[in-house]
Amino acid sequence: MDPSLIIGALLGAAMIGYLVFIRTKDLPEPTPISPFRHLDERKAAIYENLRDLQFEYRVDKISDDDYKATKLELQKELARVLAEVDRVKAELGQPQAKAAPAAAKTVAKNTCPTCGAKFEKSLKFCGECGKPMEVAK
């Protein structure tokens, strides 16, 4: 018999034996899924839709009436999501989110000096008007 075939069979038997006799208490605990995960994903999608809507409006792809109506619907949806986040936090006994002074500094640092648009991270050029932004040092 071929020695590689014997080694392969032994390795296969060892793997099957390991899988059969592994104990569930030896397995690590799965990482808990955040109750806010789906809400955070929905909130991020709404913000992205609002940015896309504003861009399309600025390049004249949609009318004023359509822009206002769509923006209002997205803002209402965002308010519902944020209310749901507050409700879940209240159920879990977590404190309500309040505006942190550090977060305000981050937003102020990432504000376009030309048009006043605010961004989550620092950019070289404004995503709204396209003008150069001051680089944070």
VEXLUMVEX-919967 format. One record per residue (C-alpha): chain; x, y, z; residue in three letters; residue number from 1. Coordinates in Angstrom, 1 decimal, m for minus. Example, Ala and Ser with C-alpha at 12.3 -4.5 7.8 and 13.67 -1.06 7.14 Angstrom:
@mol: A; u: 12.3; v: m4.5; w: 7.8; type: ALA; seq: 1
@mol: A; u: 13.7; v: m1.1; w: 7.1; type: SER; seq: 2
This chain:
@mol: A; u: 0.0; v: 0.0; w: 0.0; type: MET; seq: 1
@mol: A; u: 1.1; v: 3.5; w: m0.7; type: ASP; seq: 2
@mol: A; u: 2.4; v: 5.3; w: 2.5; type: PRO; seq: 3
@mol: A; u: 0.8; v: 8.7; w: 1.5; type: SER; seq: 4
@mol: A; u: m2.6; v: 6.9; w: 1.3; type: LEU; seq: 5
@mol: A; u: m2.1; v: 5.5; w: 4.8; type: ILE; seq: 6
@mol: A; u: m1.1; v: 8.9; w: 6.1; type: ILE; seq: 7
@mol: A; u: m4.0; v: 10.5; w: 4.4; type: GLY; seq: 8
@mol: A; u: m6.4; v: 8.0; w: 5.9; type: ALA; seq: 9
@mol: A; u: m4.9; v: 8.5; w: 9.4; type: LEU; seq: 10
@mol: A; u: m5.3; v: 12.3; w: 9.1; type: LEU; seq: 11
@mol: A; u: m8.8; v: 11.9; w: 7.9; type: GLY; seq: 12
@mol: A; u: m9.7; v: 9.6; w: 10.8; type: ALA; seq: 13
@mol: A; u: m8.0; v: 12.0; w: 13.3; type: ALA; seq: 14
@mol: A; u: m10.1; v: 14.9; w: 11.9; type: MET; seq: 15
@mol: A; u: m13.3; v: 12.9; w: 12.1; type: ILE; seq: 16
@mol: A; u: m12.5; v: 11.8; w: 15.6; type: GLY; seq: 17
@mol: A; u: m11.8; v: 15.4; w: 16.6; type: TYR; seq: 18
@mol: A; u: m15.0; v: 16.7; w: 15.2; type: LEU; seq: 19
@mol: A; u: m17.1; v: 13.9; w: 16.7; type: VAL; seq: 20
@mol: A; u: m15.6; v: 14.2; w: 20.2; type: PHE; seq: 21
@mol: A; u: m15.4; v: 18.0; w: 20.5; type: ILE; seq: 22
@mol: A; u: m17.4; v: 19.3; w: 23.4; type: ARG; seq: 23
@mol: A; u: m19.7; v: 22.3; w: 22.9; type: THR; seq: 24
@mol: A; u: m18.5; v: 23.7; w: 26.3; type: LYS; seq: 25
@mol: A; u: m15.0; v: 23.9; w: 24.8; type: ASP; seq: 26
@mol: A; u: m16.2; v: 26.1; w: 22.0; type: LEU; seq: 27
@mol: A; u: m15.7; v: 29.9; w: 22.5; type: PRO; seq: 28
@mol: A; u: m18.8; v: 32.0; w: 23.1; type: GLU; seq: 29
@mol: A; u: m20.0; v: 33.8; w: 20.0; type: PRO; seq: 30
@mol: A; u: m19.7; v: 37.6; w: 20.0; type: THR; seq: 31
@mol: A; u: m23.0; v: 39.2; w: 20.9; type: PRO; seq: 32
@mol: A; u: m24.8; v: 41.0; w: 18.1; type: ILE; seq: 33
@mol: A; u: m25.5; v: 44.6; w: 18.9; type: SER; seq: 34
@mol: A; u: m29.3; v: 45.4; w: 19.2; type: PRO; seq: 35
@mol: A; u: m28.5; v: 48.6; w: 17.4; type: PHE; seq: 36
@mol: A; u: m26.7; v: 47.1; w: 14.4; type: ARG; seq: 37
@mol: A; u: m29.7; v: 47.1; w: 12.0; type: HIS; seq: 38
@mol: A; u: m30.7; v: 50.6; w: 13.2; type: LEU; seq: 39
@mol: A; u: m27.1; v: 51.9; w: 12.6; type: ASP; seq: 40
@mol: A; u: m27.1; v: 50.4; w: 9.2; type: GLU; seq: 41
@mol: A; u: m30.5; v: 52.0; w: 8.3; type: ARG; seq: 42
@mol: A; u: m29.3; v: 55.3; w: 9.7; type: LYS; seq: 43
@mol: A; u: m26.2; v: 55.2; w: 7.6; type: ALA; seq: 44
@mol: A; u: m28.2; v: 54.4; w: 4.5; type: ALA; seq: 45
@mol: A; u: m30.6; v: 57.3; w: 5.1; type: ILE; seq: 46
@mol: A; u: m27.6; v: 59.7; w: 5.5; type: TYR; seq: 47
@mol: A; u: m26.1; v: 58.4; w: 2.3; type: GLU; seq: 48
@mol: A; u: m29.5; v: 58.8; w: 0.5; type: ASN; seq: 49
@mol: A; u: m29.6; v: 62.4; w: 1.8; type: LEU; seq: 50
@mol: A; u: m26.1; v: 63.1; w: 0.5; type: ARG; seq: 51
@mol: A; u: m27.0; v: 61.6; w: m2.9; type: ASP; seq: 52
@mol: A; u: m30.2; v: 63.6; w: m3.1; type: LEU; seq: 53
@mol: A; u: m28.5; v: 66.8; w: m2.3; type: GLN; seq: 54
@mol: A; u: m25.8; v: 66.1; w: m5.0; type: PHE; seq: 55
@mol: A; u: m28.5; v: 65.3; w: m7.6; type: GLU; seq: 56
@mol: A; u: m30.3; v: 68.5; w: m6.7; type: TYR; seq: 57
@mol: A; u: m27.2; v: 70.6; w: m7.0; type: ARG; seq: 58
@mol: A; u: m26.5; v: 69.2; w: m10.5; type: VAL; seq: 59
@mol: A; u: m30.1; v: 69.8; w: m11.5; type: ASP; seq: 60
@mol: A; u: m31.1; v: 66.2; w: m12.0; type: LYS; seq: 61
@mol: A; u: m34.3; v: 66.7; w: m9.9; type: ILE; seq: 62
@mol: A; u: m36.8; v: 69.5; w: m9.5; type: SER; seq: 63
@mol: A; u: m37.2; v: 71.7; w: m6.4; type: ASP; seq: 64
@mol: A; u: m40.5; v: 70.1; w: m5.5; type: ASP; seq: 65
@mol: A; u: m39.2; v: 66.5; w: m5.8; type: ASP; seq: 66
@mol: A; u: m36.1; v: 67.5; w: m3.8; type: TYR; seq: 67
@mol: A; u: m38.2; v: 69.0; w: m1.0; type: LYS; seq: 68
@mol: A; u: m40.6; v: 66.1; w: m0.9; type: ALA; seq: 69
@mol: A; u: m37.9; v: 63.4; w: m1.0; type: THR; seq: 70
@mol: A; u: m35.8; v: 65.2; w: 1.6; type: LYS; seq: 71
@mol: A; u: m38.8; v: 65.6; w: 3.9; type: LEU; seq: 72
@mol: A; u: m39.6; v: 61.8; w: 3.7; type: GLU; seq: 73
@mol: A; u: m35.9; v: 60.9; w: 4.4; type: LEU; seq: 74
@mol: A; u: m35.8; v: 63.2; w: 7.4; type: GLN; seq: 75
@mol: A; u: m39.0; v: 61.7; w: 8.7; type: LYS; seq: 76
@mol: A; u: m37.6; v: 58.2; w: 8.3; type: GLU; seq: 77
@mol: A; u: m34.4; v: 59.3; w: 10.0; type: LEU; seq: 78
@mol: A; u: m36.4; v: 60.7; w: 12.9; type: ALA; seq: 79
@mol: A; u: m38.2; v: 57.3; w: 13.2; type: ARG; seq: 80
@mol: A; u: m34.9; v: 55.4; w: 13.3; type: VAL; seq: 81
@mol: A; u: m33.5; v: 57.8; w: 15.9; type: LEU; seq: 82
@mol: A; u: m36.6; v: 57.4; w: 18.0; type: ALA; seq: 83
@mol: A; u: m36.3; v: 53.6; w: 17.8; type: GLU; seq: 84
@mol: A; u: m32.6; v: 53.9; w: 18.9; type: VAL; seq: 85
@mol: A; u: m33.8; v: 55.9; w: 21.9; type: ASP; seq: 86
@mol: A; u: m36.5; v: 53.4; w: 22.7; type: ARG; seq: 87
@mol: A; u: m34.1; v: 50.4; w: 22.5; type: VAL; seq: 88
@mol: A; u: m31.7; v: 52.2; w: 24.7; type: LYS; seq: 89
@mol: A; u: m34.4; v: 52.9; w: 27.3; type: ALA; seq: 90
@mol: A; u: m35.4; v: 49.2; w: 27.2; type: GLU; seq: 91
@mol: A; u: m31.8; v: 48.2; w: 27.9; type: LEU; seq: 92
@mol: A; u: m31.4; v: 50.8; w: 30.6; type: GLY; seq: 93
@mol: A; u: m28.6; v: 52.7; w: 28.7; type: GLN; seq: 94
@mol: A; u: m28.4; v: 56.5; w: 29.1; type: PRO; seq: 95
@mol: A; u: m29.7; v: 58.6; w: 26.3; type: GLN; seq: 96
@mol: A; u: m27.2; v: 60.0; w: 23.8; type: ALA; seq: 97
@mol: A; u: m26.4; v: 63.7; w: 24.3; type: LYS; seq: 98
@mol: A; u: m24.4; v: 66.0; w: 22.2; type: ALA; seq: 99
@mol: A; u: m20.8; v: 65.5; w: 23.3; type: ALA; seq: 100
@mol: A; u: m18.4; v: 68.5; w: 23.3; type: PRO; seq: 101
@mol: A; u: m15.7; v: 66.4; w: 21.7; type: ALA; seq: 102
@mol: A; u: m18.0; v: 65.4; w: 18.8; type: ALA; seq: 103
@mol: A; u: m18.8; v: 69.1; w: 18.2; type: ALA; seq: 104
@mol: A; u: m15.1; v: 69.9; w: 17.9; type: LYS; seq: 105
@mol: A; u: m14.7; v: 67.1; w: 15.3; type: THR; seq: 106
@mol: A; u: m17.6; v: 68.4; w: 13.2; type: VAL; seq: 107
@mol: A; u: m16.3; v: 72.0; w: 13.5; type: ALA; seq: 108
@mol: A; u: m12.9; v: 70.9; w: 12.3; type: LYS; seq: 109
@mol: A; u: m14.4; v: 69.1; w: 9.3; type: ASN; seq: 110
@mol: A; u: m16.5; v: 72.0; w: 8.1; type: THR; seq: 111
@mol: A; u: m16.0; v: 73.6; w: 4.7; type: CYS; seq: 112
@mol: A; u: m14.9; v: 77.2; w: 5.1; type: PRO; seq: 113
@mol: A; u: m16.7; v: 78.1; w: 1.8; type: THR; seq: 114
@mol: A; u: m20.1; v: 76.6; w: 2.0; type: CYS; seq: 115
@mol: A; u: m20.3; v: 75.5; w: 5.7; type: GLY; seq: 116
@mol: A; u: m21.0; v: 71.8; w: 4.8; type: ALA; seq: 117
@mol: A; u: m20.1; v: 69.4; w: 7.7; type: LYS; seq: 118
@mol: A; u: m18.4; v: 66.0; w: 7.2; type: PHE; seq: 119
@mol: A; u: m17.6; v: 63.1; w: 9.6; type: GLU; seq: 120
@mol: A; u: m13.9; v: 62.9; w: 8.5; type: LYS; seq: 121
@mol: A; u: m11.4; v: 65.4; w: 7.1; type: SER; seq: 122
@mol: A; u: m11.4; v: 65.8; w: 3.4; type: LEU; seq: 123
@mol: A; u: m9.1; v: 67.6; w: 0.9; type: LYS; seq: 124
@mol: A; u: m12.0; v: 69.0; w: m1.1; type: PHE; seq: 125
@mol: A; u: m15.5; v: 69.8; w: 0.0; type: CYS; seq: 126
@mol: A; u: m18.0; v: 67.1; w: m1.0; type: GLY; seq: 127
@mol: A; u: m20.7; v: 69.8; w: m1.6; type: GLU; seq: 128
@mol: A; u: m19.0; v: 72.7; w: m3.4; type: CYS; seq: 129
@mol: A; u: m15.7; v: 71.1; w: m4.5; type: GLY; seq: 130
@mol: A; u: m13.6; v: 73.9; w: m3.0; type: LYS; seq: 131
@mol: A; u: m10.4; v: 73.0; w: m1.1; type: PRO; seq: 132
@mol: A; u: m10.7; v: 72.4; w: 2.6; type: MET; seq: 133
@mol: A; u: m8.2; v: 73.3; w: 5.3; type: GLU; seq: 134
@mol: A; u: m6.3; v: 70.2; w: 6.3; type: VAL; seq: 135
@mol: A; u: m6.4; v: 69.5; w: 10.0; type: ALA; seq: 136
@mol: A; u: m2.9; v: 69.5; w: 11.6; type: LYS; seq: 137
